[in-house]
């Protein structure tokens, strides 16, 4: 058995938590138009439509100056709590990790909407590092989406 890890990051999203949840749950294919330097595409690979448990999506993205891919299955969606859980099936991250799950949670505390990413993963051995750069990528992507929706440059 490999080594399990968990990383969590929360970032304020000033453009509205409902907007963020709706975007990543039902309209992920729109993300590439909002942050084209990071996301080049998101296509429905299996399933009838985005935003349904069991749907499989394929992302093409650029992280650390390198073109990468990710194929994910949507394992859970809770619209009331604004939570989406995606499990990696294939792609660049799966070349390093045995398992990789991304949970995305939007919560409102007072007047502040927080986007929280939880990465749960299994490393095959101690030589594989924690996915710090990928978590940083997600935070930077969130800032791009916020700027797009807030009308900032």
C-alpha positions as protocol buffer text, in pm:
chain_id: "A"
residue {
  index: 1
  type: UNK
  ca { x: 0 y: 0 z: 0 }
}
residue {
  index: 2
  type: UNK
  ca { x: 124 y: 348 z: -86 }
}
residue {
  index: 3
  type: UNK
  ca { x: 130 y: 661 z: 121 }
}
residue {
  index: 4
  type: UNK
  ca { x: -192 y: 856 z: 151 }
}
residue {
  index: 5
  type: UNK
  ca { x: -204 y: 1234 z: 152 }
}
residue {
  index: 6
  type: UNK
  ca { x: -459 y: 1509 z: 180 }
}
residue {
  index: 7
  type: UNK
  ca { x: -421 y: 1877 z: 99 }
}
residue {
  index: 8
  type: UNK
  ca { x: -682 y: 2147 z: 152 }
}
residue {
  index: 9
  type: UNK
  ca { x: -689 y: 2507 z: 31 }
}
residue {
  index: 10
  type: UNK
  ca { x: -964 y: 2764 z: 67 }
}
residue {
  index: 11
  type: UNK
  ca { x: -978 y: 3086 z: -131 }
}
residue {
  index: 12
  type: UNK
  ca { x: -1227 y: 3371 z: -122 }
}
residue {
  index: 13
  type: UNK
  ca { x: -1435 y: 3402 z: -440 }
}
residue {
  index: 14
  type: UNK
  ca { x: -1581 y: 3751 z: -471 }
}
residue {
  index: 15
  type: UNK
  ca { x: -1788 y: 3680 z: -783 }
}
residue {
  index: 16
  type: UNK
  ca { x: -2042 y: 3461 z: -600 }
}
residue {
  index: 17
  type: UNK
  ca { x: -2023 y: 3104 z: -477 }
}
residue {
  index: 18
  type: UNK
  ca { x: -2334 y: 3001 z: -669 }
}
residue {
  index: 19
  type: UNK
  ca { x: -2167 y: 3115 z: -991 }
}
residue {
  index: 20
  type: UNK
  ca { x: -1857 y: 2907 z: -917 }
}
residue {
  index: 21
  type: UNK
  ca { x: -2051 y: 2592 z: -823 }
}
residue {
  index: 22
  type: UNK
  ca { x: -2273 y: 2620 z: -1132 }
}
residue {
  index: 23
  type: UNK
  ca { x: -1970 y: 2670 z: -1355 }
}
residue {
  index: 24
  type: UNK
  ca { x: -1772 y: 2368 z: -1235 }
}
residue {
  index: 25
  type: UNK
  ca { x: -2074 y: 2143 z: -1196 }
}
residue {
  index: 26
  type: UNK
  ca { x: -2284 y: 2212 z: -1506 }
}
residue {
  index: 27
  type: UNK
  ca { x: -2071 y: 2426 z: -1739 }
}
residue {
  index: 28
  type: UNK
  ca { x: -1705 y: 2318 z: -1706 }
}
residue {
  index: 29
  type: UNK
  ca { x: -1666 y: 2345 z: -2083 }
}
residue {
  index: 30
  type: UNK
  ca { x: -1696 y: 2725 z: -2042 }
}
residue {
  index: 31
  type: UNK
  ca { x: -1386 y: 2745 z: -1821 }
}
residue {
  index: 32
  type: UNK
  ca { x: -1148 y: 2745 z: -2119 }
}
residue {
  index: 33
  type: UNK
  ca { x: -1295 y: 3073 z: -2245 }
}
residue {
  index: 34
  type: UNK
  ca { x: -1236 y: 3234 z: -1903 }
}
residue {
  index: 35
  type: UNK
  ca { x: -882 y: 3109 z: -1846 }
}
residue {
  index: 36
  type: UNK
  ca { x: -745 y: 2995 z: -2184 }
}
residue {
  index: 37
  type: UNK
  ca { x: -382 y: 2999 z: -2071 }
}
residue {
  index: 38
  type: UNK
  ca { x: -462 y: 2735 z: -1807 }
}
residue {
  index: 39
  type: UNK
  ca { x: -756 y: 2537 z: -1952 }
}
residue {
  index: 40
  type: UNK
  ca { x: -762 y: 2456 z: -2323 }
}
residue {
  index: 41
  type: UNK
  ca { x: -1069 y: 2233 z: -2319 }
}
residue {
  index: 42
  type: UNK
  ca { x: -1321 y: 2026 z: -2130 }
}
residue {
  index: 43
  type: UNK
  ca { x: -1530 y: 1774 z: -2315 }
}
residue {
  index: 44
  type: UNK
  ca { x: -1792 y: 1526 z: -2212 }
}
residue {
  index: 45
  type: UNK
  ca { x: -1637 y: 1185 z: -2268 }
}
residue {
  index: 46
  type: UNK
  ca { x: -1916 y: 963 z: -2129 }
}
residue {
  index: 47
  type: UNK
  ca { x: -2268 y: 1040 z: -2015 }
}
residue {
  index: 48
  type: UNK
  ca { x: -2559 y: 1241 z: -2149 }
}
residue {
  index: 49
  type: UNK
  ca { x: -2468 y: 1581 z: -2009 }
}
residue {
  index: 50
  type: UNK
  ca { x: -2236 y: 1774 z: -1780 }
}
residue {
  index: 51
  type: UNK
  ca { x: -2337 y: 1796 z: -1416 }
}
residue {
  index: 52
  type: UNK
  ca { x: -2455 y: 1438 z: -1369 }
}
residue {
  index: 53
  type: UNK
  ca { x: -2304 y: 1179 z: -1136 }
}
residue {
  index: 54
  type: UNK
  ca { x: -2127 y: 916 z: -1344 }
}
residue {
  index: 55
  type: UNK
  ca { x: -2042 y: 1154 z: -1627 }
}
residue {
  index: 56
  type: UNK
  ca { x: -1682 y: 1139 z: -1746 }
}
residue {
  index: 57
  type: UNK
  ca { x: -1507 y: 1456 z: -1859 }
}
residue {
  index: 58
  type: UNK
  ca { x: -1169 y: 1503 z: -2024 }
}
residue {
  index: 59
  type: UNK
  ca { x: -969 y: 1817 z: -1950 }
}
residue {
  index: 60
  type: UNK
  ca { x: -675 y: 1957 z: -2144 }
}
residue {
  index: 61
  type: UNK
  ca { x: -476 y: 2209 z: -1947 }
}
residue {
  index: 62
  type: UNK
  ca { x: -137 y: 2371 z: -1906 }
}
residue {
  index: 63
  type: UNK
  ca { x: 33 y: 2348 z: -1568 }
}
residue {
  index: 64
  type: UNK
  ca { x: 391 y: 2450 z: -1506 }
}
residue {
  index: 65
  type: UNK
  ca { x: 435 y: 2531 z: -1874 }
}
residue {
  index: 66
  type: UNK
  ca { x: 345 y: 2176 z: -1979 }
}
residue {
  index: 67
  type: UNK
  ca { x: 37 y: 2057 z: -2168 }
}
residue {
  index: 68
  type: UNK
  ca { x: -148 y: 1795 z: -1965 }
}
residue {
  index: 69
  type: UNK
  ca { x: -467 y: 1592 z: -1968 }
}
residue {
  index: 70
  type: UNK
  ca { x: -704 y: 1459 z: -1706 }
}
residue {
  index: 71
  type: UNK
  ca { x: -999 y: 1225 z: -1738 }
}
residue {
  index: 72
  type: UNK
  ca { x: -1237 y: 1238 z: -1441 }
}
residue {
  index: 73
  type: UNK
  ca { x: -1560 y: 1077 z: -1334 }
}
residue {
  index: 74
  type: UNK
  ca { x: -1806 y: 1281 z: -1131 }
}
residue {
  index: 75
  type: UNK
  ca { x: -1863 y: 1073 z: -818 }
}
residue {
  index: 76
  type: UNK
  ca { x: -2092 y: 1305 z: -623 }
}
residue {
  index: 77
  type: UNK
  ca { x: -2279 y: 1632 z: -654 }
}
residue {
  index: 78
  type: UNK
  ca { x: -2464 y: 1803 z: -372 }
}
residue {
  index: 79
  type: UNK
  ca { x: -2621 y: 2122 z: -510 }
}
residue {
  index: 80
  type: UNK
  ca { x: -2761 y: 2223 z: -172 }
}
residue {
  index: 81
  type: UNK
  ca { x: -2419 y: 2211 z: -1 }
}
residue {
  index: 82
  type: UNK
  ca { x: -2240 y: 2312 z: -326 }
}
residue {
  index: 83
  type: UNK
  ca { x: -2005 y: 2013 z: -327 }
}
residue {
  index: 84
  type: UNK
  ca { x: -1868 y: 1826 z: -628 }
}
residue {
  index: 85
  type: UNK
  ca { x: -1639 y: 1522 z: -605 }
}
residue {
  index: 86
  type: UNK
  ca { x: -1434 y: 1406 z: -904 }
}
residue {
  index: 87
  type: UNK
  ca { x: -1209 y: 1099 z: -925 }
}
residue {
  index: 88
  type: UNK
  ca { x: -920 y: 1094 z: -1169 }
}
residue {
  index: 89
  type: UNK
  ca { x: -928 y: 800 z: -1408 }
}
residue {
  index: 90
  type: UNK
  ca { x: -646 y: 880 z: -1648 }
}
residue {
  index: 91
  type: UNK
  ca { x: -401 y: 1153 z: -1731 }
}
residue {
  index: 92
  type: UNK
  ca { x: -79 y: 1310 z: -1616 }
}
residue {
  index: 93
  type: UNK
  ca { x: -158 y: 1300 z: -1244 }
}
residue {
  index: 94
  type: UNK
  ca { x: -234 y: 928 z: -1266 }
}
residue {
  index: 95
  type: UNK
  ca { x: 119 y: 865 z: -1394 }
}
residue {
  index: 96
  type: UNK
  ca { x: 243 y: 968 z: -1048 }
}
residue {
  index: 97
  type: UNK
  ca { x: -42 y: 878 z: -813 }
}
residue {
  index: 98
  type: UNK
  ca { x: -232 y: 555 z: -754 }
}
residue {
  index: 99
  type: UNK
  ca { x: -548 y: 745 z: -660 }
}
residue {
  index: 100
  type: UNK
  ca { x: -648 y: 1108 z: -692 }
}
residue {
  index: 101
  type: UNK
  ca { x: -978 y: 1263 z: -584 }
}
residue {
  index: 102
  type: UNK
  ca { x: -1068 y: 1632 z: -599 }
}
residue {
  index: 103
  type: UNK
  ca { x: -1351 y: 1764 z: -383 }
}
residue {
  index: 104
  type: UNK
  ca { x: -1473 y: 2114 z: -455 }
}
residue {
  index: 105
  type: UNK
  ca { x: -1686 y: 2285 z: -192 }
}
residue {
  index: 106
  type: UNK
  ca { x: -1830 y: 2635 z: -200 }
}
residue {
  index: 107
  type: UNK
  ca { x: -1949 y: 2771 z: 131 }
}
residue {
  index: 108
  type: UNK
  ca { x: -2071 y: 3108 z: 244 }
}
residue {
  index: 109
  type: UNK
  ca { x: -1960 y: 3250 z: 577 }
}
residue {
  index: 110
  type: UNK
  ca { x: -2129 y: 3582 z: 641 }
}
residue {
  index: 111
  type: UNK
  ca { x: -2073 y: 3785 z: 326 }
}
residue {
  index: 112
  type: UNK
  ca { x: -1776 y: 3578 z: 211 }
}
residue {
  index: 113
  type: UNK
  ca { x: -1790 y: 3291 z: -38 }
}
residue {
  index: 114
  type: UNK
  ca { x: -1505 y: 3043 z: 3 }
}
residue {
  index: 115
  type: UNK
  ca { x: -1400 y: 2790 z: -259 }
}
residue {
  index: 116
  type: UNK
  ca { x: -1234 y: 2495 z: -87 }
}
residue {
  index: 117
  type: UNK
  ca { x: -1034 y: 2234 z: -276 }
}
residue {
  index: 118
  type: UNK
  ca { x: -958 y: 1907 z: -103 }
}
residue {
  index: 119
  type: UNK
  ca { x: -711 y: 1679 z: -279 }
}
residue {
  index: 120
  type: UNK
  ca { x: -694 y: 1321 z: -154 }
}
residue {
  index: 121
  type: UNK
  ca { x: -431 y: 1102 z: -315 }
}
residue {
  index: 122
  type: UNK
  ca { x: -217 y: 795 z: -278 }
}
residue {
  index: 123
  type: UNK
  ca { x: 150 y: 807 z: -364 }
}
residue {
  index: 124
  type: UNK
  ca { x: 308 y: 476 z: -467 }
}
residue {
  index: 125
  type: UNK
  ca { x: 621 y: 551 z: -261 }
}
residue {
  index: 126
  type: UNK
  ca { x: 808 y: 825 z: -76 }
}
residue {
  index: 127
  type: UNK
  ca { x: 985 y: 940 z: -394 }
}
residue {
  index: 128
  type: UNK
  ca { x: 663 y: 1094 z: -526 }
}
residue {
  index: 129
  type: UNK
  ca { x: 600 y: 1443 z: -393 }
}
residue {
  index: 130
  type: UNK
  ca { x: 278 y: 1598 z: -277 }
}
residue {
  index: 131
  type: UNK
  ca { x: 77 y: 1775 z: -552 }
}
residue {
  index: 132
  type: UNK
  ca { x: 157 y: 2125 z: -431 }
}
residue {
  index: 133
  type: UNK
  ca { x: 198 y: 2268 z: -782 }
}
residue {
  index: 134
  type: UNK
  ca { x: -140 y: 2125 z: -889 }
}
residue {
  index: 135
  type: UNK
  ca { x: -312 y: 2280 z: -587 }
}
residue {
  index: 136
  type: UNK
  ca { x: -145 y: 2612 z: -671 }
}
residue {
  index: 137
  type: UNK
  ca { x: -271 y: 2572 z: -1029 }
}
residue {
  index: 138
  type: UNK
  ca { x: -629 y: 2531 z: -900 }
}
residue {
  index: 139
  type: UNK
  ca { x: -596 y: 2843 z: -683 }
}
residue {
  index: 140
  type: UNK
  ca { x: -464 y: 3047 z: -977 }
}
residue {
  index: 141
  type: UNK
  ca { x: -746 y: 2915 z: -1196 }
}
residue {
  index: 142
  type: UNK
  ca { x: -999 y: 3023 z: -932 }
}
residue {
  index: 143
  type: UNK
  ca { x: -850 y: 3374 z: -935 }
}
residue {
  index: 144
  type: UNK
  ca { x: -883 y: 3386 z: -1315 }
}
residue {
  index: 145
  type: UNK
  ca { x: -1248 y: 3283 z: -1298 }
}
residue {
  index: 146
  type: UNK
  ca { x: -1317 y: 3539 z: -1027 }
}
residue {
  index: 147
  type: UNK
  ca { x: -1156 y: 3815 z: -1237 }
}
residue {
  index: 148
  type: UNK
  ca { x: -1363 y: 3710 z: -1539 }
}
residue {
  index: 149
  type: UNK
  ca { x: -1692 y: 3717 z: -1351 }
}
residue {
  index: 150
  type: UNK
  ca { x: -1612 y: 4032 z: -1157 }
}
residue {
  index: 151
  type: UNK
  ca { x: -1516 y: 4211 z: -1479 }
}
residue {
  index: 152
  type: UNK
  ca { x: -1159 y: 4269 z: -1363 }
}
residue {
  index: 153
  type: UNK
  ca { x: -873 y: 4271 z: -1615 }
}
